[in-house]
Amino acid sequence: MNEIVSTITHYVKQKLENEGSGHDWHHIERVVQHAEVIAKAEGANDFICIVAALVHDLADDKIASTEAEGLKEVERLLEDVNREDREHIIEIISSISFKGGNRPPVTTLEAQVVQDADRLDAIGAIGIARTLVYAGAKGDLIYDPSITVRDNMTPEAYRSGQSTAINHFYEKLLHLKELMNTAKGKELAQQRHEFMEQFLDQFHDEWAGRK
C-alpha cells in the first residue's frame, strides 16, 4: 500500500504542481494532511482517505476537460488498488464537491473525512488566499456591490455565473462550518470560520471608508 500511495503521490504532484487556480499540489498535500488527522480521530480507513484525498481534484472540471475523462484517468491511476477500494475511492471523489451546495450528503465515513479535509482547506487564512487566486484565475472582480450574492444555484450556475471573490464567501465558504460531517472536522473548522468573519468585517469597513 505504501508503494501505491507513493506512485499516486508522484503522479499527482507532477500533474498539479504548476496549477494556477488554487487547486495545485500544495492544496492536495494539505488535504491529505487534514484527512490523516480526521481519519485517525474518527477511526476511518486511512488508506482510502489518503488515496481519495490525493486524487480528489483530478476529476473536477476545474482540472479535467470533463468529469468523465477525469474519472477515467483516476481509474487508470488506481489499477493496482483492489476493486472494492477502487470503487469506494471513485464514489468519494464523485460525491464530495460543493457545486452550489445542492448535493446529497455523502454516505461513508471515509467520504465524510475527505470532504471535511477538502472543506477545511477552503476556509480560514488559506481559504481566503485561495479564493482570491481562484477569482483572479476566472477573471472575477474582488468585489462589486452591484453584483448580488447568489443562492440555490445549479452546478452550472455555480461554475459559470457572474460572481466576485467576496461574494464567494457568502455563496459557499461561510456555509462550510455547518456542513462539516465529523466531530473533528467541526472542531477544526470553528476557528477558521471565525477568522473569515473577522476578515470580511475588516474588508467591508475598509471598503466603506470606516477604517
PEVENMO-V629388 format. One record per residue. N is the residue number from 1. RES is the residue in three letters. OMEGA is omega in radians with two decimals (none if undefined). BURIAL is + if it has 24 or more other ideal C-beta (glycine too) atoms within 12 Angstrom, else -. D_CENTER is the distance of its C-alpha to the mean C-alpha in Angstrom with 1 decimal. Layout:
BEGIN
{{N RES OMEGA BURIAL D_CENTER} {N RES OMEGA BURIAL D_CENTER}}
END
This chain:
BEGIN
{{1 MET 3.10 - 24.7} {2 ASN 3.13 - 24.4} {3 GLU 3.11 - 25.5} {4 ILE 3.13 + 23.0} {5 VAL -3.14 + 20.1} {6 SER -3.14 - 21.9} {7 THR -3.14 - 22.3} {8 ILE 3.12 + 18.7} {9 THR -3.14 + 17.6} {10 HIS -3.12 - 20.3} {11 TYR -3.07 + 19.3} {12 VAL 3.13 + 15.6} {13 LYS 3.13 - 16.6} {14 GLN -3.07 - 19.3} {15 LYS -2.95 + 17.3} {16 LEU -3.02 + 14.5} {17 GLU -3.14 - 16.4} {18 ASN 3.12 - 17.6} {19 GLU -2.93 + 14.6} {20 GLY -3.08 - 14.9} {21 SER -3.09 + 12.1} {22 GLY 3.09 + 9.9} {23 HIS -3.05 + 8.2} {24 ASP -3.12 + 11.2} {25 TRP -3.10 + 12.6} {26 HIS 3.02 + 12.3} {27 HIS 3.13 + 8.5} {28 ILE -3.11 + 9.1} {29 GLU 3.12 + 12.0} {30 ARG 3.13 + 10.6} {31 VAL 3.07 + 8.1} {32 VAL 3.13 + 11.4} {33 GLN 3.10 + 13.4} {34 HIS -3.10 + 11.6} {35 ALA 3.12 + 11.9} {36 GLU 3.14 + 15.5} {37 VAL -3.09 + 16.3} {38 ILE 3.13 + 15.1} {39 ALA 3.12 + 16.7} {40 LYS -3.12 - 19.9} {41 ALA -3.03 + 20.1} {42 GLU -3.14 + 19.6} {43 GLY 3.14 - 21.6} {44 ALA 3.09 + 19.2} {45 ASN -3.01 + 19.9} {46 ASP 3.11 + 18.4} {47 PHE 3.12 + 19.0} {48 ILE -3.09 + 17.0} {49 CYS -3.10 + 14.1} {50 ILE -3.11 + 14.4} {51 VAL 3.12 + 14.9} {52 ALA 3.10 + 12.1} {53 ALA 3.14 + 9.7} {54 LEU -3.01 + 11.7} {55 VAL -2.91 + 11.7} {56 HIS -3.12 + 8.5} {57 ASP -3.04 + 8.0} {58 LEU 3.13 + 11.8} {59 ALA 3.13 + 12.3} {60 ASP -3.08 + 10.0} {61 ASP 3.00 - 12.5} {62 LYS -3.10 + 11.2} {63 ILE -3.08 + 12.5} {64 ALA 3.08 + 15.0} {65 SER 2.99 - 18.1} {66 THR 3.10 - 17.5} {67 GLU -3.13 + 15.4} {68 ALA 3.11 - 18.7} {69 GLU 3.10 - 19.4} {70 GLY 3.13 + 16.0} {71 LEU 3.06 + 16.8} {72 LYS 3.11 - 20.3} {73 GLU 3.14 + 19.1} {74 VAL 3.13 + 17.1} {75 GLU 3.09 - 20.3} {76 ARG -3.12 - 22.4} {77 LEU -3.10 + 20.4} {78 LEU -3.04 + 20.8} {79 GLU 3.13 - 24.5} {80 ASP 3.08 - 25.7} {81 VAL -3.10 + 23.6} {82 ASN -2.96 - 25.8} {83 ARG -3.10 - 25.4} {84 GLU 3.13 - 24.3} {85 ASP 3.13 + 21.4} {86 ARG 3.14 + 20.5} {87 GLU 3.11 - 20.4} {88 HIS -3.14 + 18.4} {89 ILE 3.11 + 15.6} {90 ILE 3.11 + 15.8} {91 GLU -3.13 + 15.7} {92 ILE -3.04 + 12.5} {93 ILE 3.10 + 10.5} {94 SER -2.97 + 12.4} {95 SER -2.97 + 11.7} {96 ILE -3.05 + 8.2} {97 SER -3.11 + 6.8} {98 PHE 3.08 + 7.8} {99 LYS 3.10 + 10.3} {100 GLY 3.08 - 12.5} {101 GLY -3.08 + 12.4} {102 ASN -3.10 - 15.2} {103 ARG 3.08 - 14.1} {104 PRO 3.11 - 16.2} {105 PRO 3.08 - 15.2} {106 VAL -2.89 + 14.3} {107 THR 3.14 - 17.6} {108 THR 3.14 + 17.5} {109 LEU -3.13 + 17.0} {110 GLU 3.07 + 15.1} {111 ALA 3.09 + 12.6} {112 GLN 3.14 + 12.4} {113 VAL -3.07 + 12.0} {114 VAL 3.09 + 9.1} {115 GLN 3.11 + 7.3} {116 ASP -3.14 + 8.5} {117 ALA 3.12 + 7.7} {118 ASP -3.12 + 3.9} {119 ARG 3.09 + 5.0} {120 LEU -3.12 + 7.7} {121 ASP 3.10 + 6.4} {122 ALA -3.10 + 5.9} {123 ILE -3.09 + 9.5} {124 GLY -3.10 + 12.8} {125 ALA 3.10 - 14.4} {126 ILE 3.13 + 11.6} {127 GLY 3.09 + 9.6} {128 ILE -3.14 + 12.9} {129 ALA -3.12 + 13.5} {130 ARG 3.12 + 10.4} {131 THR 3.14 + 11.2} {132 LEU 3.10 + 14.7} {133 VAL -3.10 + 14.1} {134 TYR 3.10 + 12.2} {135 ALA 3.10 + 15.0} {136 GLY 3.13 - 17.5} {137 ALA 3.13 - 16.4} {138 LYS -3.06 + 16.7} {139 GLY 3.11 - 19.9} {140 ASP 3.05 + 19.1} {141 LEU 2.99 - 21.2} {142 ILE -3.12 + 20.2} {143 TYR 3.02 + 22.0} {144 ASP -3.09 - 24.8} {145 PRO -3.12 - 26.3} {146 SER 3.10 - 27.7} {147 ILE -3.03 - 24.3} {148 THR 3.07 - 23.6} {149 VAL -3.10 + 20.4} {150 ARG -3.14 - 19.4} {151 ASP 3.09 - 19.2} {152 ASN -3.09 - 18.9} {153 MET 2.90 + 17.5} {154 THR 3.06 - 17.6} {155 PRO -3.13 - 14.8} {156 GLU 3.12 - 17.2} {157 ALA 3.13 - 17.9} {158 TYR -3.10 + 14.3} {159 ARG -2.91 + 13.9} {160 SER -3.12 - 17.5} {161 GLY -3.10 - 19.1} {162 GLN 3.10 - 20.3} {163 SER 3.05 + 18.4} {164 THR 3.11 + 18.2} {165 ALA -3.11 + 15.9} {166 ILE 3.08 + 17.5} {167 ASN -3.10 + 17.3} {168 HIS 3.09 + 13.5} {169 PHE -3.09 + 13.7} {170 TYR -3.14 + 16.1} {171 GLU -3.08 + 14.4} {172 LYS -2.82 + 11.0} {173 LEU -3.13 + 10.4} {174 LEU 3.10 + 13.7} {175 HIS -2.93 + 13.3} {176 LEU 3.14 + 10.4} {177 LYS -3.11 + 13.1} {178 GLU -3.13 - 15.2} {179 LEU 3.11 + 12.7} {180 MET -3.04 + 12.1} {181 ASN -2.95 + 14.0} {182 THR 3.10 + 15.7} {183 ALA 3.14 - 18.3} {184 LYS 3.10 + 16.9} {185 GLY 3.12 + 13.4} {186 LYS 3.13 + 15.4} {187 GLU -3.09 - 17.6} {188 LEU -3.08 + 15.0} {189 ALA -2.98 + 13.3} {190 GLN -3.09 - 16.8} {191 GLN 3.12 - 17.8} {192 ARG 3.11 + 14.6} {193 HIS -3.14 + 15.1} {194 GLU 3.11 - 18.7} {195 PHE 3.10 + 18.2} {196 MET 3.11 + 16.3} {197 GLU 3.10 - 19.3} {198 GLN 3.11 - 21.7} {199 PHE -3.10 + 20.2} {200 LEU 3.06 + 20.5} {201 ASP 3.14 - 24.0} {202 GLN -3.13 - 25.0} {203 PHE -3.09 + 23.6} {204 HIS 3.06 - 25.6} {205 ASP 3.12 - 28.6} {206 GLU 3.13 - 28.7} {207 TRP -3.10 - 28.2} {208 ALA 3.13 - 31.1} {209 GLY 3.14 - 33.2} {210 ARG -3.14 - 33.5} {211 LYS none - 32.5}}
END
